[in-house]
Amino acid sequence: MPMHPQSSPLPYFDPSVFTRHNRFLHTFMRNNQAWFCAQDLGRLMGKPLNERLTLKLDPDQRRTVSAFRA
């Protein structure tokens, strides 16, 4: 796992950005699995996915990460 650019112990992920219907979908790979931004995914589906809805996911299905753009 890459380390934060300032050599802090916080892990970071480099996102990939896809465009669909003129909207962005941020994703990153972790353990050969694609992880998507819930807010972006909700926007694409036309239904906002807020924190209350994401808490209904199993703990292994949600994660809060910091993503840095190069």
C-alpha positions as CSV (number, residue, x, y, z in Angstrom):
1,M,0.0,0.0,0.0
2,P,1.5,3.4,-0.9
3,M,2.3,5.8,1.8
4,H,1.3,9.4,2.1
5,P,3.6,11.7,0.1
6,Q,4.8,13.6,3.2
7,S,6.0,10.2,4.6
8,S,3.2,10.1,7.2
9,P,1.9,6.6,8.2
10,L,-1.5,7.4,6.6
11,P,-2.2,5.2,3.5
12,Y,-3.6,6.8,0.4
13,F,-5.0,5.6,-2.8
14,D,-4.6,7.0,-6.3
15,P,-8.1,7.2,-7.8
16,S,-9.1,6.5,-11.4
17,V,-11.8,8.8,-12.7
18,F,-14.3,7.6,-15.3
19,T,-16.9,9.8,-17.0
20,R,-20.4,8.6,-17.7
21,H,-23.3,10.8,-18.8
22,N,-21.0,13.9,-18.1
23,R,-20.6,12.8,-14.5
24,F,-17.5,11.6,-12.8
25,L,-17.1,8.2,-11.1
26,H,-14.0,7.9,-8.8
27,T,-12.7,4.5,-8.1
28,F,-9.5,2.8,-6.9
29,M,-8.2,-0.7,-6.8
30,R,-7.6,-2.5,-3.5
31,N,-6.7,-6.2,-3.4
32,N,-7.6,-6.6,-7.1
33,Q,-11.1,-5.2,-6.4
34,A,-12.6,-2.0,-7.7
35,W,-13.9,0.3,-4.9
36,F,-16.3,3.1,-6.0
37,C,-17.2,6.4,-4.4
38,A,-20.7,6.0,-3.1
39,Q,-21.6,9.6,-3.7
40,D,-20.6,9.4,-7.3
41,L,-22.4,6.1,-7.8
42,G,-25.6,7.5,-6.3
43,R,-25.4,10.5,-8.6
44,L,-25.2,8.2,-11.6
45,M,-28.2,6.2,-10.4
46,G,-30.2,9.3,-9.7
47,K,-30.5,8.5,-6.0
48,P,-28.3,10.2,-3.5
49,L,-26.4,7.8,-1.3
50,N,-25.8,9.6,2.0
51,E,-24.0,8.4,5.1
52,R,-27.2,6.8,6.6
53,L,-27.6,4.6,3.5
54,T,-24.0,3.6,3.4
55,L,-24.1,2.5,7.0
56,K,-26.5,-0.3,5.9
57,L,-23.6,-1.9,4.0
58,D,-21.6,-4.6,5.7
59,P,-18.3,-3.3,7.3
60,D,-16.3,-5.1,4.7
61,Q,-18.2,-3.3,2.0
62,R,-17.5,0.3,3.0
63,R,-14.3,2.2,3.7
64,T,-13.4,5.9,4.1
65,V,-10.1,6.8,2.4
66,S,-8.2,9.8,1.3
67,A,-7.5,10.0,-2.4
68,F,-4.8,12.3,-3.8
69,R,-4.6,13.5,-7.3
70,A,-1.3,13.6,-9.1
